Amino acid sequence: MVNDPIALSLEKRKLWRRAATRWTDLLTSRELTTSEMEWVLARKEYCLRKVQRTEQGSDASGLRGKDTFILSGYKAKLIN
């Protein structure tokens, strides 16, 4: 296992793309054994799978909360 506090912090905050990028950066920035490289690649793939699941679960607009409310009010003005 490779312990990288930055990548793990990004994962903890669910910043999956940034974490995957950080894991990729580690492949070239450090001297890693073959088993460590395999572990880092597996962790990167894990993060990328999380991105895909998150995108599938989101609504079509990608907006939530206040932004959706503002846009719905804007649409109502256009229709009326």
C-alpha positions in Angstrom: 0.0 0.0 0.0 1.2 3.5 -0.8 0.3 6.1 1.8 -0.4 9.5 0.2 -2.2 11.9 2.5 -3.2 14.2 -0.3 -4.8 11.4 -2.4 -6.6 9.9 0.6 -7.9 13.3 1.6 -9.3 13.9 -1.8 -11.0 10.5 -1.7 -12.4 11.3 1.8 -14.0 14.5 0.3 -15.3 12.5 -2.7 -13.2 14.4 -5.2 -12.8 11.3 -7.3 -11.3 12.8 -10.4 -8.7 14.8 -8.5 -7.8 11.7 -6.4 -7.4 9.6 -9.6 -5.1 12.3 -11.0 -3.1 12.4 -7.8 -2.6 8.6 -7.9 -1.5 8.9 -11.5 1.0 11.6 -10.6 2.5 9.3 -7.9 3.3 6.7 -10.5 5.9 9.0 -12.1 7.0 11.0 -9.1 8.2 8.2 -6.8 10.3 5.1 -7.0 7.7 2.4 -6.6 8.0 -1.4 -6.5 5.9 -3.4 -8.9 3.4 -4.3 -6.2 3.1 -0.7 -5.2 2.5 0.4 -8.8 -0.2 -2.2 -9.1 -1.8 -1.0 -5.9 -1.7 2.7 -7.1 -3.2 1.7 -10.5 -6.0 -0.3 -8.7 -6.7 2.7 -6.4 -6.9 5.0 -9.5 -9.4 2.7 -11.2 -11.4 2.6 -7.9 -11.7 6.4 -8.0 -12.7 6.4 -11.7 -15.4 3.8 -11.0 -16.7 6.1 -8.3 -16.9 9.0 -10.8 -19.0 6.9 -13.1 -21.4 5.8 -10.4 -21.8 9.4 -9.2 -22.5 10.6 -12.7 -25.2 7.9 -13.3 -26.9 8.9 -10.0 -27.1 12.6 -10.8 -30.1 14.3 -12.4 -30.0 15.4 -16.1 -29.2 19.0 -15.4 -26.4 18.4 -12.9 -27.8 21.2 -10.7 -29.1 20.9 -7.2 -30.6 23.1 -4.5 -30.5 26.9 -4.9 -29.4 26.8 -8.6 -32.3 24.6 -9.6 -34.7 26.9 -7.8 -33.3 30.0 -9.5 -33.4 28.4 -12.9 -37.0 27.1 -12.4 -38.0 30.7 -11.5 -36.3 31.9 -14.7 -38.1 29.3 -16.8 -41.4 30.4 -15.3 -40.7 34.0 -16.4 -39.9 32.9 -19.9 -43.1 30.8 -20.2 -45.4 33.6 -18.9 
